[in-house]
Amino acid sequence: MTRRPYGPDHYTRRAKQQSYPARSVFKLQDIDAKHRILRPGQVVLDLGCAPGSWMLYAAQRTGPSGRVVGVDVHGVDAKLPAHAVHLRADIFEVTVDALREVSSRPYDVVLSDMAPHTSGDKFVDQQRSLRLVERALEIALEVSRPGASFVGKVFHSGDIEGLRARARERYSQVTLARPQATRKQSSEIYLVCIGLCAGDTSGP
């Protein structure tokens, strides 16, 4: 996840106080509170997990009976519990088999807070962001169980409706969320998908 050149704010200070490596944890917390994505005992995949805030929050919510797998080319700053594991890999190169090997069963939730390295060109950055969330959704459809959920970040653009339409072909509920912790300057928005339809996953 690309770090942006913004100064510390209320959420940044709260994250530090609560031992999270980044303020982004409060975005997931907000989405989770509204949509009840995470529950004890779930198996969760966090794509683009560095520096580890979402992964740590997911591990806390799922508890020791759950399993959290994070994937990122960068390291994770958070001190993770035993039921959470970081797989160092590029999301465009990681295989479905590798993701299944580190999980006890198909995933209940797939998360993605990935953002591209910004170029300064709004259109280019939007397209790069769209490709990231599309890749995350591709992976989710391959590794998730029926009934699973997906949360993915994307920069707002005219392609959002097409993305929502594709997601609606696979999930029973699809909404867009802009968490309160999102910076006012940011164009990011989250695709929240609940209830993967049976037959749209290759898992058992």
Backbone torsions as a table, in degrees:
resi	resn	phi	psi	omega
1	MET	NA	129.9	-177.2
2	THR	-75.0	130.2	176.0
3	ARG	-82.4	135.6	-177.6
4	ARG	-100.8	151.8	-175.0
5	PRO	-80.6	52.2	176.9
6	TYR	-101.5	149.9	178.1
7	GLY	-77.1	168.6	178.9
8	PRO	-65.2	144.7	177.3
9	ASP	-133.4	-168.9	-178.6
10	HIS	-54.9	-44.0	-177.9
11	TYR	-71.0	-34.6	176.9
12	THR	-62.9	-43.9	179.6
13	ARG	-67.1	-39.9	178.0
14	ARG	-62.5	-42.2	179.7
15	ALA	-60.5	-43.4	179.3
16	LYS	-64.4	-41.9	179.3
17	GLN	-62.2	-33.5	-177.1
18	GLN	-97.5	11.1	174.9
19	SER	66.1	32.1	171.3
20	TYR	-99.1	140.6	-177.5
21	PRO	-73.1	-14.6	-178.6
22	ALA	-151.1	153.0	-179.3
23	ARG	-68.3	-14.2	-178.7
24	SER	-60.4	-17.9	179.6
25	VAL	-58.3	-32.4	-176.7
26	PHE	-74.3	-19.9	173.5
27	LYS	-70.1	-46.7	177.6
28	LEU	-65.4	-40.0	178.7
29	GLN	-58.8	-42.0	178.7
30	ASP	-64.7	-47.7	179.3
31	ILE	-61.7	-42.7	-179.8
32	ASP	-64.1	-40.9	-179.8
33	ALA	-64.1	-36.6	-176.9
34	LYS	-83.1	-33.2	-172.6
35	HIS	-115.2	-5.2	177.7
36	ARG	53.7	55.2	-177.3
37	ILE	-75.7	-43.7	-171.7
38	LEU	-105.0	137.3	179.7
39	ARG	-143.9	159.2	179.4
40	PRO	-56.9	141.4	175.6
41	GLY	85.8	-2.5	-177.8
42	GLN	-77.5	158.8	171.6
43	VAL	-104.9	122.3	-171.3
44	VAL	-123.8	138.4	175.1
45	LEU	-114.4	124.9	-179.4
46	ASP	-114.0	106.1	-177.8
47	LEU	-89.3	131.3	-174.6
48	GLY	69.3	48.7	-166.7
49	CYS	-76.5	-18.3	-177.5
50	ALA	-64.9	142.8	6.5
51	PRO	-86.8	-0.1	171.8
52	GLY	122.4	0.5	-177.0
53	SER	-63.6	-45.9	179.9
54	TRP	-66.0	-39.7	-179.8
55	MET	-62.8	-44.2	179.3
56	LEU	-64.7	-44.0	178.2
57	TYR	-62.3	-43.6	178.9
58	ALA	-62.0	-39.0	178.8
59	ALA	-65.2	-37.8	177.7
60	GLN	-67.2	-39.6	-178.4
61	ARG	-72.9	-36.7	-178.2
62	THR	-81.4	-26.7	177.8
63	GLY	74.5	176.6	-175.9
64	PRO	-63.6	-18.1	177.4
65	SER	-83.2	-6.3	179.1
66	GLY	-97.9	-172.4	179.3
67	ARG	-148.3	130.0	178.9
68	VAL	-125.1	125.4	178.6
69	VAL	-115.8	123.7	177.6
70	GLY	-110.2	141.0	-179.8
71	VAL	-125.5	127.9	177.0
72	ASP	-167.3	150.6	175.6
73	VAL	-75.1	-17.9	179.6
74	HIS	-100.4	163.3	178.9
75	GLY	-75.3	167.1	-180.0
76	VAL	-108.4	127.6	-177.7
77	ASP	-82.2	-23.1	-175.6
78	ALA	-74.5	147.4	173.1
79	LYS	-84.0	111.4	-171.8
80	LEU	-95.7	148.1	175.7
81	PRO	-73.8	172.6	-174.0
82	ALA	-63.1	-27.0	-177.0
83	HIS	-88.3	11.4	177.6
84	ALA	-120.7	137.0	-177.7
85	VAL	-136.1	141.7	179.5
86	HIS	-105.8	125.9	177.2
87	LEU	-105.2	115.8	-177.1
88	ARG	-84.2	104.3	-175.7
89	ALA	-163.4	159.0	174.5
90	ASP	-84.1	134.8	-176.2
91	ILE	-68.9	-18.5	176.4
92	PHE	-85.7	-8.8	-179.3
93	GLU	-116.0	-23.1	-178.1
94	VAL	-63.7	140.8	-177.7
95	THR	-96.6	155.6	176.2
96	VAL	-60.7	-39.1	179.3
97	ASP	-60.4	-40.8	179.5
98	ALA	-64.3	-39.0	179.5
99	LEU	-69.6	-34.3	178.8
100	ARG	-73.5	-32.4	-178.1
101	GLU	-64.2	-31.3	-177.8
102	VAL	-94.7	8.4	179.3
103	SER	-122.4	146.1	-179.5
104	SER	-77.6	-19.1	-178.0
105	ARG	-165.0	174.6	177.6
106	PRO	-55.8	151.6	-174.0
107	TYR	-76.0	142.3	176.3
108	ASP	-87.2	-29.8	-177.0
109	VAL	-143.9	136.9	171.2
110	VAL	-120.8	128.3	-178.2
111	LEU	-116.7	147.3	174.0
112	SER	-148.1	116.7	174.6
113	ASP	-112.1	28.2	-175.6
114	MET	-70.8	143.8	174.5
115	ALA	-138.0	145.6	-178.8
116	PRO	-77.4	163.1	168.0
117	HIS	-69.2	116.2	-173.2
118	THR	-73.3	144.6	-177.0
119	SER	-103.3	-15.9	-173.8
120	GLY	95.6	-13.4	175.2
121	ASP	-95.6	113.0	-173.4
122	LYS	-57.1	-46.0	-178.3
123	PHE	-64.4	-45.6	179.7
124	VAL	-60.5	-44.8	-179.2
125	ASP	-64.5	-38.9	177.4
126	GLN	-62.8	-42.1	-179.7
127	GLN	-68.3	-37.9	176.9
128	ARG	-65.3	-41.3	178.0
129	SER	-63.3	-42.2	179.3
130	LEU	-61.5	-41.2	179.6
131	ARG	-64.6	-36.8	177.9
132	LEU	-63.7	-47.2	-178.4
133	VAL	-70.8	-32.2	175.9
134	GLU	-65.0	-40.6	177.5
135	ARG	-65.2	-41.1	178.4
136	ALA	-61.9	-41.3	179.1
137	LEU	-66.7	-38.9	176.4
138	GLU	-57.3	-46.9	179.9
139	ILE	-63.7	-44.3	-179.6
140	ALA	-56.5	-42.7	-179.0
141	LEU	-67.6	-24.9	-180.0
142	GLU	-82.7	-33.8	-169.5
143	VAL	-110.3	-5.8	-173.6
144	SER	-91.3	155.5	174.6
145	ARG	-84.5	160.0	171.4
146	PRO	-58.1	137.2	-178.1
147	GLY	92.1	-3.7	-176.4
148	ALA	-71.2	167.7	-179.7
149	SER	-118.5	158.5	178.7
150	PHE	-140.0	135.5	174.8
151	VAL	-130.7	121.9	-178.0
152	GLY	-138.9	137.8	179.3
153	LYS	-86.8	144.5	176.0
154	VAL	-151.1	148.8	174.2
155	PHE	-76.0	133.1	-176.4
156	HIS	-63.7	133.3	178.5
157	SER	-160.0	179.7	178.7
158	GLY	-68.0	-12.3	179.7
159	ASP	-84.4	-3.6	-177.8
160	ILE	-58.7	-43.6	-176.7
161	GLU	-64.4	-36.5	176.3
162	GLY	-64.9	-39.6	177.6
163	LEU	-64.2	-44.2	177.9
164	ARG	-61.6	-41.3	-179.5
165	ALA	-62.5	-42.4	178.2
166	ARG	-64.7	-39.8	179.3
167	ALA	-66.0	-36.3	-179.5
168	ARG	-66.0	-21.4	176.3
169	GLU	-72.3	-16.5	-175.1
170	ARG	-115.0	-29.3	-174.9
171	TYR	-118.1	148.8	-177.7
172	SER	-75.6	-27.5	178.2
173	GLN	-132.4	128.3	178.9
174	VAL	-135.9	121.9	179.0
175	THR	-135.2	166.4	173.8
176	LEU	-109.9	140.8	-178.7
177	ALA	-132.0	140.1	172.6
178	ARG	-124.2	94.3	-176.4
179	PRO	-58.8	153.2	-177.8
180	GLN	-60.2	-30.8	-178.3
181	ALA	-76.5	-5.7	178.0
182	THR	-65.0	132.4	180.0
183	ARG	-67.0	145.2	-177.7
184	LYS	-60.0	-32.7	-177.5
185	GLN	-75.9	-14.4	-172.0
186	SER	-83.6	144.5	176.0
187	SER	-99.3	7.8	-176.7
188	GLU	-71.6	148.0	177.6
189	ILE	-146.9	158.7	-176.2
190	TYR	-116.0	132.3	173.4
191	LEU	-88.6	120.0	-178.5
192	VAL	-114.3	115.3	-176.2
193	CYS	-119.6	130.3	-176.8
194	ILE	-129.2	137.6	174.7
195	GLY	81.7	67.5	176.3
196	LEU	-62.1	129.2	-176.7
197	CYS	-72.8	139.9	176.8
198	ALA	-60.8	139.8	-178.9
199	GLY	98.7	-14.7	179.3
200	ASP	-102.5	12.6	177.0
201	THR	-131.0	146.5	179.7
202	SER	-92.6	0.0	179.5
203	GLY	-72.2	166.7	-179.1
204	PRO	-68.1	NA	NA
